[in-house]
Amino acid sequence: MDSGDSSSTRGYTTQRDPGIMNFLMDTNHCVYLMNALRKMPSNRTAVEQNVVYWFVRNRYFEFFLSDVTLGELWFGAARSSRRESNFQSIELLCKTVTPLPVTTQIWREFGEQKALLREQRLELGDFDLLIACTASVHGLVLVTRDADFQVLGTGYVFRENWANSLPMAE
């Protein structure tokens, strides 16, 4: 894979054009979306309503999740009391939100960022750092509620939190 403006992943191309806002969904937002889609709109929590609103509002863009997130989702489903239902929800999610593999380029970025964080005496869990590196390498907006990503600073990867963002009047 070259270091140009796009990269091909499982038949999909993610662009690094700043005018195109494609999204990488963090684990928490994937869970909110899956939970919301199981419920009637009137039974959704405020957080679930917000995530669905922003997901639908941005429907003309592409949505991705890291294979790391996918692993976290499978783990959570395996531990739940509704295993089969959760497994089906994950499979359905992957039809709309495309999983991105952790490539050599992402692993290299991970190593560089982890070294920088260590030099600054800052910490971020390896899974979260891999997710952030995936967003950075593919030029995606990271959609997360996780405040731990703040150690990366505002310039590393653009983040949005749809869970707490109330829709503006249109």
C-alpha positions in Angstrom: 0.0 0.0 0.0 1.4 3.4 -0.9 1.2 6.5 1.2 -1.1 8.3 -1.2 -4.4 9.9 -0.5 -6.4 6.7 -0.3 -6.1 3.1 0.8 -8.1 0.1 -0.3 -9.5 -2.1 2.4 -11.6 -5.2 1.7 -12.9 -3.7 -1.5 -13.6 -0.3 0.0 -11.6 2.9 -0.5 -11.3 5.3 2.4 -10.3 8.8 1.4 -8.1 11.3 3.2 -9.8 14.3 1.7 -10.7 16.6 4.6 -13.8 17.6 2.8 -15.2 14.1 3.0 -16.2 13.2 6.5 -16.2 9.4 6.8 -16.5 8.0 10.2 -14.8 5.3 12.4 -17.2 4.2 15.1 -15.7 3.4 18.5 -17.0 0.4 20.4 -19.3 2.5 22.6 -21.1 4.1 19.7 -21.5 0.7 18.0 -23.2 -0.6 21.2 -25.5 2.4 21.4 -26.5 1.9 17.7 -27.1 -1.8 18.1 -29.1 -1.3 21.2 -31.2 1.5 19.6 -32.0 -0.6 16.6 -33.5 -3.3 18.8 -36.0 -0.9 20.3 -39.0 1.1 19.1 -37.9 4.8 18.8 -40.1 5.7 21.8 -38.2 3.2 24.0 -34.7 4.5 23.2 -32.5 6.2 25.7 -31.5 9.8 25.0 -28.0 8.6 24.1 -29.4 6.0 21.7 -31.7 8.6 20.1 -28.7 11.0 19.7 -26.5 8.3 18.0 -29.3 7.2 15.7 -30.0 10.9 14.8 -26.4 11.6 13.8 -26.0 8.2 12.1 -29.0 9.0 9.9 -28.0 12.6 9.4 -24.6 11.5 8.1 -26.0 8.6 6.0 -24.4 9.9 2.8 -20.9 9.2 4.2 -19.3 5.9 4.9 -19.1 4.3 8.3 -16.3 2.0 9.5 -15.2 0.2 12.6 -11.8 -1.2 13.5 -11.3 -5.0 13.7 -10.3 -4.1 17.3 -13.8 -2.8 17.9 -15.2 -5.9 16.3 -13.2 -8.0 18.7 -14.5 -6.0 21.7 -18.1 -6.4 20.4 -17.7 -10.2 20.0 -16.2 -10.5 23.5 -19.0 -8.5 25.0 -21.6 -10.6 23.2 -19.9 -13.8 24.3 -20.2 -12.7 27.9 -23.8 -11.5 27.8 -26.9 -13.3 28.8 -28.3 -12.6 25.2 -25.4 -14.2 23.3 -27.2 -15.2 20.1 -29.2 -12.0 19.9 -26.0 -10.0 20.3 -24.1 -12.1 17.8 -26.9 -11.4 15.3 -26.8 -7.7 16.1 -23.0 -7.6 15.4 -23.5 -9.4 12.1 -26.2 -6.9 11.1 -24.0 -4.0 12.1 -21.2 -5.2 9.9 -23.6 -4.9 6.9 -23.8 -1.2 7.4 -20.5 -0.4 9.2 -17.5 -1.8 7.4 -14.8 -3.5 9.5 -11.2 -2.3 8.7 -8.3 -4.6 9.4 -5.3 -3.6 11.4 -2.7 -3.3 8.7 1.1 -3.0 8.8 0.7 0.7 8.3 -1.6 0.9 11.3 0.8 -1.2 13.5 3.7 1.1 12.5 1.6 4.2 13.5 0.7 2.4 16.7 4.4 1.9 17.5 5.2 5.5 16.8 2.3 6.9 18.8 2.9 4.6 21.8 6.6 5.7 21.9 5.5 9.4 21.8 3.0 8.8 24.6 5.6 7.0 26.7 8.1 9.8 26.2 5.4 12.2 27.4 4.5 9.9 30.3 1.0 9.6 29.0 -1.0 6.4 28.7 -3.7 5.1 26.4 -4.8 1.4 26.3 -3.5 -0.5 23.4 -6.9 -1.3 21.9 -7.9 2.4 22.1 -4.6 3.4 20.5 -5.1 0.9 17.7 -8.6 2.4 17.1 -7.2 5.9 17.0 -4.4 4.9 14.7 -6.9 3.3 12.4 -8.8 6.5 12.2 -5.6 8.5 11.6 -4.2 6.3 8.9 -7.5 6.2 7.0 -8.3 9.9 7.6 -11.6 9.1 9.4 -13.4 11.1 12.1 -13.4 9.0 15.3 -16.9 8.8 16.8 -16.4 8.1 20.5 -17.6 8.9 24.0 -14.3 7.7 25.5 -12.5 10.6 27.1 -9.2 8.6 27.2 -8.5 9.6 23.6 -7.8 13.2 24.9 -4.2 12.2 25.7 -3.6 12.3 21.9 -4.4 16.0 21.7 -6.8 17.6 19.3 -4.5 17.5 16.2 -3.9 13.8 16.0 -7.4 12.6 15.0 -10.6 14.5 14.8 -13.2 13.2 17.3 -16.9 13.6 17.6 -19.2 12.4 20.5 -22.7 11.8 19.1 -23.9 10.3 22.4 -24.0 13.7 24.2 -24.6 15.9 21.1 -28.1 17.1 21.0 -29.5 17.7 17.5 -29.8 21.4 16.6 -33.2 22.7 15.5 -33.5 22.5 11.7 
